[in-house]
Amino acid sequence: MDKLDQIFDSYVASNLFKNKSVLQSSYSPEIILHRATQIENIASILGPTLLGERASNIFLYGKTGTGKTLSAKFIGDKLESKVKSAGKSHLKFIYINCKSKKVSDTEYRIIAELIAQLGGKVPTTGLPTDAVYSKFIDMIDSKKQIVVLVLDEIDQAVKKISDTFIYTLTRLNSELKNAQISLVGISNSLTFMDNLDPRVRSSLGEEEIIFAPYNALQLRDILTERAKAAFNDDILEEGVIAKCAAYAAREHGDARRALDLLRVAGEIAVREGETKVKLAHIDAANQKIEKDKMLDIIESEPAQFQLVLYSIMALDKDKKYGTIFTGDVYNIYQEICEKTRNEVLTQRRVSDILGEFDMLGLINARVISKGRQGRTREIKLSLSPNIKERAEDILKKALGL
């Protein structure tokens, strides 16, 4: 019990954080640094909505943590407050994240969430999709208004559903008599538009805005600004912000990653009963975030991805396999599919999944030539020893093994 008191007392007594929420990704700052050009571009495109006119559809793209969502929400808040201060109510700004488990599975769920945000309700399943669209149209068209609809991580919805639902949304304006919809699509994938149906591409990408990664100096500015509000004075050891910025700049200029690093480093310092956040805390935070990120990926991937990964892990544990090749993975994968009563994908599809694992950093895959037998991949598991056991537990539980 003394030990518990000691743990709790360290949190109560800690004088490190002033307002930790400032370092959360959900926090909306009053000033968004190093994104003035993009924000002004979005504002000028959406400006006509203030006059009750439909604005062009916009597509925002750039890697994770480059300020896309932050900028879109910032403009939405400004537009709504501008309309409200003028005593009008003709503008509705709706934001949904297509990666959210609540909406990502089906077109039905996305439209049901839009209806919920408009104050309506439909059952979570059971109605024909056409009926849900009709309800959505009726709710929007009940008065003269402009609806700015932000679909964040739109690539995730297209991956799980198809691009036809975007096309349907862009065509709804022809069915509306009083209202009009402007779409803002946001994607972390720079090549997302390349794979869309040309009709969808032209209707969604009427205007495109690129968010380039932040460099180390820009990240340092962002962290310095947030740290002032998040921590008490003289809490950060010299070099902490620079180290955070350097780590995140290496990770494609991801500001979200930089803020997470600083927050987790602070939490580790509190746990250790320290009076300052030190450079060593940044290293510890980096390891923790890496571990959590990998486990999140493993837990959230579809069953087929989990089956393939479990096959690789089984081979990695089996000492008789010195080197793992694609064919070995496929043989074990087939056995596990039969055991768990899952559909067996073709070897080509499994090979595509291996390519995605390589991209995510779960494995290291090297293409080698086997002469007349063609080419294959030599596979090495990239998971660090400290998360292999936890990853295996997650997969066994998910697959019912």
Secondary structure, DSSP 8 states (H G I E B T S, - for coil): -HHHHHHHHHHHH--SBS-GGGGSTT---SS-TT-HHHHHHHHHHHGGGGGT-----EEEE-STTSSHHHHHHHHHHHHHHHHHHTT---EEEEEEETTSTTTSS-HHHHHHHHHHHTT----SS-S-HHHHHHHHHHHHTTSS-EEEEEEETHHHHHHHS-THHHHHHHHGGGG-SS-EEEEEEEES-TTGGGGS-HHHHHHH-SEEEE-----HHHHHHHHHHHHHHHB-TT-B-TTHHHHHHHHHHHTTS-HHHHHHHHHHHHHHHHHTT-SSB-HHHHHHHHHHHHHHHHHHHHHHS-HHHHHHHHHHHHHHH-TT-SSEEHHHHHHHHHHHHHHHT-----HHHHHHHHHHHHHHTSEEEEEEE-GGG-EEEEEEE---HHHHHHHHHHHHHHHT-
